[in-house]
Amino acid sequence: MPVNNAFSTLRHADFRKLWMADTLSILGWQIQRMAITWHVYELTGDALLLGVLGLVRFAPVILFGLFGGVIADQRDRRMILVYTHLALMLSSAALVIATISELDTLAVIYAVTFASSALNALAGPARQALIPNLVPRHEIAGAATMANLAMQAAMVIGPAIGGILIAQTSLALVYGLNAIGFVAVIGAALAIRTRPEVVPQRERGLTAIKAGFVFLWQTPILLAVMGLDFIATFFGAFTNLLPIFADEIFGGGPNRLGLLLSAPAAGAVIGSVVFSMLRMPVRPGLGMVACVIAYGVCIVGFGATSTLWLALLFLGGTGAADSISMALRHTIRNLVTPDNYRGRIASAHSMFAMGGPQLGEFRAGAMASGMGAPLAVIIGGVGTIMAAIGAARMVPQLTHRLVNANDPESELPGSNT
C-alpha cells in the first residue's frame, strides 16, 4: 500500500519503538548540553572556557566517528545502541555524583563531556544505519523525515526545558533525569524484533575505513549529496555574525539576538512538521537541490534587509529549507548505500556536515571584517545557490527517481506492521 506521509512509518512497531525512545534520548541530550554549558559558566564565568567546551564536544567526532561507522557495519547495531547508552547513562550518573559531592571541577566536566561525545560518535552511525532495516525501502524517506523531526523539535524544546529545570530544581536533578532517559533507548533496542543480518567482513580498522571511502568515491550521487551539503553550509554559515546584525542593523542588542537565533530553529520545526505530512517524494535529490536553492535565496534576503520582521521571516525560511534538505539527504544516502556500508557512509556524512559550518563561520567572519556583515552574508547565499545548480548539472542522476512505491522489491523481508 503506498504511504502518503512520514507519520505513516510509525505503524511499523520496531521503527516506532526506536523513534519514540530516540526522541526522548535526543531531548535529554539537548537538556544536558544546556546544563553543562551553564555549569561551566557558573564555575568559571569565562567565555574562552565555554569555547573550549565546544572543542571538547567536536574533537571526539573527528577521532572516533569513522571507527563508529566501521563498528556499525560489522556488529549487531541493536547491541551497539544498548552498550553505548549504558555507558552514556553511567556518564550522566557520574555528573550527578560529582555535582552532589561538590567534586564538579572543570576537568571533570570536560572529561565527562569528551567521553559522552565519543560514545555518541560511536552510537550515531549504528542508529542511522539501523533505521532502514526497520521500514520498507519505499518508506525510508518518511523514516528519515520522522528522525529529523525528532531532532529538530528536541533542539528547540530541549534548551528551554533545561533552563526551566535548572532554575526550578538543580543541575544534579537535570543530569539524573537524562540518565533515566537513556534507559528508554536501551529498552527499545532490546525490544526490537527485527534482526538485520550481520555480514562478515574481512576489512578491519583503517582498512575498513579506506574501503568505505573507496565506495563513496565510486558512487557519484553520494559524493554530490555530501559535497553539496559541505559547500552549502560553508557558504551559508553566518550564525557567528548575528550579534553584528542584532546590534548594528536592527539596533536591539541581546533581545534582538535572541529572536534572530530562535527564528531558524522555529522554521526548522515548522518545516519538518509540514514536510512530514506531505506525500514522500520519489525524486528526493531534486527536492534537495530545490531546498538548497531556497536556503540560499533566504540567506540573500536576510543579508539584504534591514527590516526585523522580514529578517526573521528569511531566517525561518533558512531553517525550514535546511531541515527538509537534511531529511532528503539522509533518504538518498540510505537508498543508495548497501547495508554493509551504511555505518561508514553515515559517519563520513556526519563529518562533511560538521566540517562545512565550522569552516564556513571562519569564512563569514573573515569576509565580514573586510566588506561588512551584510555583504558577506549575501555573497555566501549566492555561493550556496550556485553550488546547488552546479551539483545538479555535474551529477544528473542526483535528480533521478529513486523511490517506487509500487515496486514490490522495495519491501524489506520480514518488516512488521
C-alpha positions in Angstrom: 0.0 0.0 0.0 1.5 3.4 -1.0 2.4 5.5 2.0 1.1 9.1 2.0 3.2 10.8 4.6 6.1 10.3 7.1 3.8 9.7 10.1 2.6 6.5 8.4 6.0 5.0 9.1 5.1 4.9 12.8 2.8 2.0 12.0 5.9 -0.3 11.9 6.3 -1.4 15.5 10.1 -1.7 15.6 10.6 1.7 14.0 8.0 3.2 16.3 9.8 1.9 19.4 13.2 3.2 18.2 11.7 6.6 17.2 9.9 7.2 20.5 13.0 6.2 22.5 15.3 8.2 20.3 13.1 11.3 20.6 13.3 11.1 24.4 17.1 10.5 24.3 17.8 13.4 22.0 15.6 15.7 24.1 17.5 14.6 27.2 20.9 15.1 25.5 19.9 18.6 24.5 18.8 19.4 28.1 22.1 18.0 29.4 24.1 20.1 26.8 22.3 23.2 28.1 23.0 22.1 31.7 26.7 21.5 31.1 27.1 24.9 29.3 25.5 26.6 32.3 27.6 24.6 34.7 30.8 25.7 33.1 29.7 29.3 33.0 28.6 29.1 36.7 32.0 27.6 37.7 34.2 30.0 35.6 32.3 32.9 34.0 34.9 32.7 31.3 33.8 32.9 27.6 37.0 31.3 26.4 36.4 28.2 28.6 32.9 28.0 27.1 34.5 28.0 23.7 36.8 25.1 24.8 33.7 23.2 25.7 32.6 23.3 22.0 36.0 21.9 21.0 35.8 19.1 23.6 32.4 18.1 22.1 33.7 18.3 18.5 37.1 16.5 18.8 35.7 13.0 19.6 33.6 13.2 16.4 36.8 13.6 14.4 38.7 11.0 16.4 36.1 8.3 16.7 33.3 9.0 14.2 34.8 6.9 11.3 35.5 4.0 13.7 31.9 4.2 14.8 30.9 3.6 11.2 33.1 0.6 10.9 31.7 -0.9 14.1 28.1 -0.3 12.9 28.9 -2.2 9.7 30.5 -5.2 11.5 28.4 -5.7 14.7 24.8 -6.0 15.8 23.5 -2.4 15.6 20.9 -3.0 18.2 23.5 -4.1 20.8 25.8 -1.2 19.9 22.9 1.1 20.9 22.5 -0.9 24.2 26.1 -0.8 25.2 26.8 2.8 24.2 23.6 4.0 26.0 24.5 2.1 29.1 27.8 3.9 29.1 26.1 7.2 28.5 23.8 6.5 31.4 26.9 6.0 33.6 28.4 9.2 32.3 25.3 11.2 33.4 25.3 9.4 36.7 29.0 10.5 37.2 27.9 14.1 36.7 25.2 13.6 39.3 27.7 12.2 41.9 30.3 14.8 41.1 27.7 17.7 41.5 26.2 16.4 44.7 29.6 15.7 46.3 31.0 19.0 45.1 33.7 17.4 43.0 32.4 19.1 39.9 35.6 20.7 38.7 36.1 21.9 35.2 38.4 19.0 34.5 35.7 16.5 35.5 33.0 18.2 33.4 35.4 18.4 30.3 36.3 14.7 30.8 32.7 13.5 31.0 31.7 15.7 28.1 34.5 14.3 26.0 33.6 10.7 26.9 29.9 11.3 26.2 30.6 12.9 22.8 32.9 9.9 21.9 30.1 7.5 22.9 27.6 9.4 20.7 30.1 9.3 17.8 30.0 5.5 18.2 26.2 5.3 18.6 25.2 7.7 15.9 26.2 5.6 12.8 24.6 2.5 14.3 21.3 4.4 14.9 21.3 5.9 11.4 22.2 2.5 9.8 19.5 0.6 11.8 16.6 2.7 10.7 16.5 1.4 7.0 16.3 -2.1 8.4 13.0 -1.3 10.2 10.9 0.0 7.3 10.3 -1.0 3.7 12.6 0.6 1.1 9.9 3.0 -0.3 9.3 4.4 3.3 12.9 5.2 4.0 12.2 8.9 3.1 9.4 9.0 5.6 11.5 7.4 8.3 14.3 9.9 7.7 11.8 12.7 7.9 10.5 11.5 11.2 14.0 11.1 12.6 14.8 14.7 11.5 11.6 16.0 13.0 12.5 14.4 16.4 16.0 16.0 16.3 14.7 19.5 15.3 12.0 19.5 17.9 14.4 18.5 20.6 16.9 21.2 19.6 14.2 23.8 20.1 12.4 22.4 23.1 15.4 20.9 25.0 17.3 24.1 25.9 14.1 25.8 27.0 13.1 22.9 29.3 16.7 22.7 30.5 16.7 26.4 31.5 13.4 25.9 33.4 14.6 22.8 35.2 17.9 24.4 36.2 16.1 27.5 37.5 13.5 25.5 39.5 15.5 22.4 40.6 19.2 21.7 40.4 21.9 20.6 38.0 22.2 17.3 39.7 18.5 16.5 39.1 18.8 17.5 35.4 21.7 15.1 35.0 19.8 12.4 36.8 16.7 12.8 34.5 19.0 12.5 31.5 20.5 9.3 32.8 16.9 7.8 33.2 16.1 8.9 29.6 18.9 6.6 28.3 17.0 3.6 29.7 14.3 4.2 27.1 16.8 3.7 24.2 18.2 0.6 25.9 14.7 -0.9 26.4 13.7 0.0 22.8 16.8 -1.6 21.3 16.3 -4.8 23.2 12.6 -4.9 22.3 13.2 -4.6 18.5 12.2 -7.9 16.9 13.9 -7.3 13.5 17.3 -9.0 13.4 19.3 -7.5 10.5 21.9 -9.9 9.2 25.4 -9.0 10.2 27.5 -9.8 7.1 31.1 -11.0 8.0 33.7 -8.6 6.5 37.4 -9.1 6.0 38.4 -5.5 6.4 39.2 -4.2 9.9 40.2 -0.8 11.3 41.8 1.6 8.9 41.4 -0.9 6.0 37.6 -0.9 6.6 37.6 2.9 6.7 39.5 3.1 3.4 37.0 0.6 1.8 34.2 3.0 2.9 35.9 6.0 1.2 36.5 3.9 -1.9 32.8 3.1 -2.1 32.0 6.7 -1.6 34.4 7.8 -4.3 32.9 5.3 -6.7 29.3 6.5 -6.0 28.8 9.9 -7.7 25.4 10.6 -6.3 26.6 10.2 -2.7 29.6 12.4 -3.4 27.3 15.0 -4.8 25.0 14.9 -1.8 27.8 15.2 0.7 29.7 17.7 -1.3 26.7 19.9 -1.8 26.0 19.7 1.9 29.5 20.7 2.7 29.7 23.6 0.2 26.2 24.9 1.0 26.9 25.0 4.8 30.4 26.5 4.1 28.9 29.4 2.1 25.7 29.6 4.1 27.2 29.7 7.6 26.7 33.1 9.3 25.4 32.4 12.8 28.6 34.0 14.2 27.6 37.3 12.5 24.2 37.5 14.1 25.4 39.7 17.1 26.5 42.3 14.5 23.1 42.3 12.8 21.3 42.4 16.2 23.4 45.4 17.3 24.3 47.4 14.1 21.4 46.6 11.7 18.4 46.1 14.0 19.6 48.1 16.9 18.4 45.9 19.7 21.2 44.1 21.4 20.7 40.8 23.3 16.9 40.7 23.0 17.1 41.1 19.2 19.9 38.5 19.1 17.6 36.0 20.9 15.0 36.5 18.2 17.5 36.1 15.4 18.9 32.9 16.9 15.4 31.4 17.6 14.0 32.1 14.1 15.9 29.3 12.2 15.1 26.8 14.8 11.4 27.6 14.7 11.4 27.5 10.9 13.1 24.1 11.1 10.4 22.6 13.3 7.6 24.0 11.2 9.3 22.8 8.0 9.8 19.3 9.4 6.2 19.1 10.6 4.8 20.3 7.3 7.1 18.1 5.2 6.2 15.0 7.4 2.5 15.5 6.4 3.2 15.5 2.7 3.5 12.6 0.3 7.1 11.4 0.2 9.0 12.5 -2.9 10.1 9.9 -5.4 12.9 12.2 -6.6 14.5 13.2 -3.2 17.6 14.6 -5.0 15.5 17.1 -7.0 13.8 18.1 -3.7 17.2 18.5 -2.0 18.5 20.8 -4.8 15.4 22.9 -4.6 15.7 23.2 -0.8 19.4 24.3 -1.1 18.4 26.9 -3.6 15.6 28.1 -1.3 18.1 28.1 1.5 20.5 30.4 -0.5 17.7 32.7 -1.5 16.6 33.2 2.1 20.2 33.9 3.1 20.5 36.6 0.4 17.2 38.0 1.6 18.3 38.2 5.2 21.6 39.9 4.3 19.8 42.4 2.1 17.0 43.5 4.5 17.1 46.0 7.4 13.5 45.2 8.5 13.4 43.0 11.5 10.2 41.1 10.8 11.3 40.4 7.2 14.7 39.3 8.5 13.0 36.8 11.0 10.9 35.5 8.1 14.0 34.9 6.0 15.8 33.2 8.9 12.8 31.0 9.5 13.0 30.1 5.8 16.6 29.0 6.1 15.7 26.7 9.0 12.7 25.2 7.1 14.7 24.6 3.9 17.7 23.2 5.8 15.5 20.8 7.8 13.8 19.4 4.7 17.1 19.2 2.8 18.5 17.2 5.8 15.7 14.7 5.7 16.2 14.3 1.9 20.0 13.9 2.2 19.5 11.1 4.7 16.9 9.5 2.4 19.2 9.5 -0.6 22.1 8.1 1.5 20.1 5.2 2.8 18.5 4.4 -0.6 21.8 4.3 -2.4 24.1 2.8 0.2 24.2 -1.0 0.6 23.5 -2.2 4.2 27.1 -3.3 4.8 28.4 0.2 4.1 25.7 2.2 5.9 27.5 2.8 9.1 30.7 4.1 7.4 28.8 6.3 5.0 26.7 7.7 7.8 29.9 8.6 9.8 31.5 10.2 6.7 28.4 12.2 6.1 28.4 13.5 9.6 32.0 14.7 9.2 31.1 16.5 6.0 28.0 18.1 7.7 30.0 19.3 10.7 33.1 20.5 8.7 31.1 22.9 6.4 29.6 25.1 9.1 32.9 25.2 11.2 35.0 26.4 8.2 32.1 28.5 7.0 31.8 30.6 10.1 35.5 31.4 9.7 34.9 32.3 6.1 32.0 34.6 7.1 34.0 36.3 9.8 36.9 36.9 7.5 34.8 38.4 4.8 32.7 40.5 7.2 35.8 42.1 8.6 36.8 43.3 5.1 33.4 44.1 3.5 30.8 44.2 6.3 28.5 41.6 7.6 25.5 42.1 5.2 27.6 41.8 2.0 29.4 38.8 3.4 26.1 37.0 4.1 24.7 37.9 0.6 27.8 36.6 -1.2 27.5 33.4 0.9 23.9 33.0 -0.2 24.8 33.4 -3.8 27.5 30.8 -3.4 25.0 28.4 -2.0 22.6 28.8 -4.9 25.5 28.4 -7.4 26.6 25.2 -5.6 23.1 23.6 -5.9 22.8 24.4 -9.6 26.4 23.2 -10.2 25.7 19.9 -8.4 22.6 19.2 -10.4 24.4 19.9 -13.7 27.6 17.9 -12.8 25.7 14.8 -11.4 22.4 14.5 -13.4 21.5 11.2 -11.5 21.1 13.3 -8.4 17.7 14.4 -9.7 16.6 10.9 -10.9 13.8 8.8 -9.5 15.0 6.7 -6.5 11.7 5.6 -4.9 9.0 3.5 -6.4 6.1 3.0 -4.0 4.5 0.3 -6.3 7.7 -1.8 -6.6 7.3 -5.0 -4.5 11.0 -5.4 -4.4 11.2 -2.2 -2.3 9.6 -4.1 0.6 12.1 -5.4 3.1 11.6 -9.1 4.0 10.1 -9.5 7.5 9.0 -5.9 8.0 6.4 -5.9 10.8 3.3 -3.7 10.7 
